[in-house]
Amino acid sequence: MQLVTAAAATAKPRGKVRWSVCALLFAAVALSYIDRLVLPVLKPELQARYNWSEQGYADLAIAFQAAYGIAYVLFGRFVDRVGAKIGYAVAVTLWTIGHVAHALFTSAGMMIFARIPLAIGEAGAFPAALAAANEWFPQRERALAIGIFNAGSNVGAILTPLIVPVIAVTFGWRMAFIATGALTVIWLVAWLAFYRSPRKHPRVTPEELAWIEADPVPAAKPVRWRTLLRLRQTWAYMLGRFLIDPVWWTFLFWLPDFFNRQYGVKMLDFGPPLVAVYVLADVGSVAGGWFSSRLLARGQTPNRARKTALFACALFALPIIFAAQAPGLWWAVAAIGLACACHQGFSANVYAIPGDLFPRGVGGSVIGLGGLAGAFGGMLMAKFAGTILAGVGSYGPIFVVAGCAYLVALLVIHLLVPHYTPVDPAVLA
């Protein structure tokens, strides 16, 4: 492949292959959320038909998050070793097997044998997606790309309650797992056929390759966990995830209950408010990534660009503190939707930390540690939410914690990496 000048590397390239990769990642994230949420959508029918207890279903949720958190760490290191293509293929294969296997069981206790492989596979999806983003996008576009494919989570959350009940009513609940699992098989075929590293992809132009490789990429070797855990940059990412991931899990698991308790919304009427919330979240995911990328393009330092975007998202998330006192349903939807948008924008920039501050071959391990921290925080938040609802009976304290989490996370990140200094590769040797 011919060389291009340094000046050409600073100009927008003709090629758009990297955005095709981003589209594949978007589809994968959407499919992962569809597969993750099929069981919650079917829960009322399965619970009534097979006499599931609330505790039995809660045990499934706890098992999913525990397996997800542990596997996130292991998959992060695995992706560092084998790369994004193989890492994502293995993750999708595992989660599809687990997802389709739900059709084999009828008790909550036995469903755990399907839920755990689903969790393990889905835990590998995001480290692989971030590795692909780090491989295909320079720093100036990385947060935007992450924001775009991370928006797939909201699309998946919107589509699941729209398509799964139709499939279940028409063909039976087992077919809901089988049909949605077939979609991931189709995606896997497309991924294996299309994905290559930029230098090996036949459709990448010299100009696009120069654009992708505009940032220096230090060589990296596998690093011990204890070495990573001594670094302030690692803890900035881990504590950021620990503080913000639980808020998103709370939105996913508890919003229908909040709308029902507070405003008497019935199951068949959940669609409009939930769709509105997740559409706003989609907008925030792309906007948050675009904002910091725009600041970088205007010559701002990564430190100023990322933290400015983080501060804006944290500030606009604050109105959720008052969501439990909103005078009507749609006022609450507006406050929660804005918070979800800010969460996704905040996440797009937090997820850029491993790619910004660590050598490429180490980012997956850091991402894995962050996923473990986020899963642990999610379990603590679930316990807190259950205790508050049982004792106080109000979502007020839960929304206060959610509203403050982003400012606290930004403060922690700033204290740990005040200058957003990348890790010296010599420290990792």
C-alpha positions, -999 to +999 in steps of 0.1 A: +000+000+000+015+033-010+025+059+015+009+093+019+023+125+032+018+138+068-004+166+054-027+141+038-031+123+072-046+155+086-072+159+059-105+140+059-099+108+038-119+096+009-125+061+023-153+053+047-146+017+056-141+026+093-177+038+094-189+005+080-170-012+109-188+012+132-222+002+117-214-035+123-205-026+159-238-007+163-258-037+150-239-060+174-246-038+205-283-036+195-285-074+191-268-079+225-294-058+242-323-075+224-310-109+235-304-097+270-339-083+274-360-110+258-363-128+292-374-097+311-401-090+285-414-125+287-411-127+325-449-120+333-460-148+310-434-173+321-439-164+357-476-170+355-473-202+334-445-219+353-451-204+388-417-187+391-411-169+424-398-134+426-367-146+444-360-172+417-361-144+391-339-122+412-314-150+415-312-151+377-305-114+376-278-117+403-262-147+385-262-128+352-244-097+367-219-118+386-210-139+356-209-108+334-185-089+357-161-118+361-161-127+324-156-090+315-122-091+331-112-124+314-125-113+280-106-080+282-073-099+285-084-124+259-092-097+234-058-081+240-042-114+229-064-125+200-077-091+186-111-077+180-121-100+151-116-133+169-126-119+203-160-107+190-166-139+171-160-160+203-182-136+224-211-137+199-209-175+196-211-180+234-239-155+239-260-169+210-257-205+224-268-193+258-296-172+244-311-199+223-307-224+252-333-205+271-359-223+250-349-256+266-360-247+301-391-238+319-380-232+356-361-202+368-337-225+385-328-243+352-327-211+332-295-202+350-277-227+327-287-206+298-283-172+315-247-177+325-233-184+290-253-155+277-237-133+303-202-146+296-206-140+259-221-105+262-193-096+286-169-101+258-188-079+234-179-045+247-141-051+251-140-064+216-160-034+203-137-009+220-107-028+207-121-025+172-128+013+178-092+017+190-079-001+159-100+017+133-104+053+147-079+079+155-083+097+188-101+127+172-130+104+161-129+077+187-154+090+212-178+098+183-175+062+170-180+048+205-211+071+210-226+058+177-222+021+183-231+025+220-264+040+208-272+005+197-280-004+233-310+020+232-322+007+198-321-028+213-340-017+243-366+000+221-370-029+196-373-058+222-407-049+237-420-042+201-409-074+184-407-100+211-443-100+222-455-104+186-432-134+180-442-150+213-480-146+207-478-158+171-453-186+174-448-193+211-424-180+237-396-204+227-395-190+192-388-156+206-354-169+218-348-188+186-357-161+161-337-134+179-308-158+182-309-163+144-302-126+139-269-128+158-259-157+136-264-136+105-244-108+121-216-132+130-213-143+093-211-107+082-185-099+108-162-127+099-166-119+062-160-081+065-137-074+094-100-070+090-074-048+105-070-015+086-038-025+069-052-058+057-086-046+045-088-045+007-112-015+006-091+009+028-076+037+007-041+050+015-056+083+027-080+065+051-052+044+064-031+075+071-060+091+089-065+060+110-028+057+119-023+094+125-019+088+162+013+070+173+007+035+185+034+022+209+041-015+209+027-033+239+031-067+256+008-085+280+008-067+314+003-082+348-028-073+366-009-059+396+010-036+372-022-022+359-037-018+393-008+004+404-017+030+378-039+060+385-052+058+349-066+023+356-084+034+387-098+065+369-115+042+344-125+016+370-140+041+395-157+060+367-174+027+356-182+018+392-200+050+397-220+054+365-228+018+353-252+012+382-273+042+372-278+026+337-287-008+352-312+010+374-328+026+343-330-007+325-344-028+354-366-003+373-382+022+349-414+002+342-419-003+379-415+034+385-440+044+358-464+018+372-460+029+409-460+066+403-484+071+374-503+038+371-490+030+337-500-006+327-478-031+309-494-025+275-488+012+278-451+011+287-442+015+250-445+053+245-427+065+276-399+039+273-394+046+236-392+083+243-366+077+271-343+055+249-346+077+218-333+106+239-306+082+252-296+075+216-293+112+209-272+117+239-249+088+231-240+103+197-240+139+209-216+132+238-191+115+216-195+142+188-189+170+213-155+159+226-145+149+190-155+183+178-134+200+205-104+179+196-109+188+159-108+225+170-074+220+187-084+214+223-062+190+243-077+156+250-077+165+287-099+196+281-121+180+254-130+149+273-135+166+306-156+194+291-179+169+276-180+149+308-189+181+328-217+191+304-232+156+306-230+156+344-245+190+347-275+183+325-282+149+343-290+167+376-328+173+369-334+136+374-331+143+411-366+158+409-381+131+387-400+114+416-418+147+423-426+154+386-462+167+382-471+143+354-458+113+335-443+132+306-424+156+329-409+125+345-401+110+311-384+143+301-362+143+332-353+106+330-348+108+292-324+137+296-305+118+323-303+087+301-290+109+272-264+124+296-254+090+308-248+077+273-228+109+264-208+106+296-202+069+289-189+075+254-162+097+269-154+074+298-151+045+274-125+064+254-101+065+284-085+031+277-079+040+241-066+075+250-043+067+279-031+031+273-012+014+245-035-005+222-025-040+233-033-032+269-067-015+266-087-047+266-074-056+301-082-022+314-117-024+299-122-057+316-113-043+350-137-014+344-165-039+335-159-058+367-161-026+387-193-015+369-209-049+375-201-048+412-215-013+415-246-025+397-252-052+422-248-027+451-272-003+434-298-031+429-295-039+466-298-003+475-329+002+453-346-028+467-340-017+503-352+019+496-384+007+478-392-018+505-385+007+534-393+041+520-415+032+491-403+061+469-378+064+441-367+098+454-335+087+471-326+065+441-329+094+417-308+116+439-280+091+438-284+088+401-283+125+395-252+130+416-232+100+403-218+118+372-204+148+390-188+125+416-174+103+388-159+134+370-144+146+402-128+112+409-115+110+373-100+145+375-083+139+408-067+107+395-057+120+361-056+158+364-036+162+332-050+131+313-015+119+309-011+087+288+007+058+304+044+056+297+049+022+279+081+018+299+061+015+330+043-015+316+075-034+306 
